[in-house]
């Protein structure tokens, strides 16, 4: 019984969508030709083909209320930097393998889920940072609430600076741009994730490794819970016997 429970949980950890307002409820296949930049996730996608098309051809917006070109007086975001943010968007919106790094929190009187502590390979962090460090941004984080809004248009709440002025190194950049979604991994973790689309197989293997850790932990918790339940049942049974025995003595 314990083994079946553990295996079931392991399978769920391998493939599952985040519970948010913009992910599918359940992952499902999408036509690979319709997925654009997000096509590696097409087999078990948590985003629709329509969402993948928007990510692949985003126009002015990275996500709601976040512009790619936040500081037009300093030029546009470079194509290289923009590509990494698009790859991250595919990773976050379409990926279905991130339950080991899923955290729940309360937002606007409802429970939603976010990703925290995904081990991102240092080489990917370094390349992403190198692509963006000389470009301009006006926020340390790239979330919808990182920016103000005037007449429906996003506006800066902080000064326009180069990424490297807000984030002095790649580790700080990767770990803070999305408030802890990523953890800079330079060999101290069991494995690490990669953003590039050709790395899907490596990412799946890494997710499975962390899923197995979760399964073992859950299996141990299940055994412990069952033992506690069994102890409680036996204790209640013994107390009932003692109570009946005392009643008989008093008659």
HELIX and SHEET records of a PDB file:
HELIX    1   1 UNK A    2  UNK A   14  1                                  13    
HELIX    2   2 UNK A   32  UNK A   34  5                                   3    
HELIX    3   3 UNK A   36  UNK A   44  5                                   9    
HELIX    4   4 UNK A   49  UNK A   56  1                                   8    
HELIX    5   5 UNK A   72  UNK A   74  5                                   3    
HELIX    6   6 UNK A   79  UNK A   94  1                                  16    
HELIX    7   7 UNK A   99  UNK A  101  5                                   3    
HELIX    8   8 UNK A  122  UNK A  132  1                                  11    
HELIX    9   9 UNK A  144  UNK A  146  5                                   3    
HELIX   10  10 UNK A  163  UNK A  166  1                                   4    
HELIX   11  11 UNK A  170  UNK A  176  1                                   7    
HELIX   12  12 UNK A  197  UNK A  199  5                                   3    
HELIX   13  13 UNK A  200  UNK A  250  1                                  51    
SHEET    1   A 2 UNK A  61  UNK A  63  0                                        
SHEET    2   A 2 UNK A  66  UNK A  67 -1                                        
SHEET    1   B 2 UNK A 102  UNK A 107  0                                        
SHEET    2   B 2 UNK A 110  UNK A 115 -1                                        
SHEET    1   C 2 UNK A 118  UNK A 121  0                                        
SHEET    2   C 2 UNK A 182  UNK A 185  1                                        
SHEET    1   D 2 UNK A 136  UNK A 137  0                                        
SHEET    2   D 2 UNK A 161  UNK A 162 -1                                        
SHEET    1   E 2 UNK A 148  UNK A 150  0                                        
SHEET    2   E 2 UNK A 153  UNK A 155 -1                                        
END                                                                             
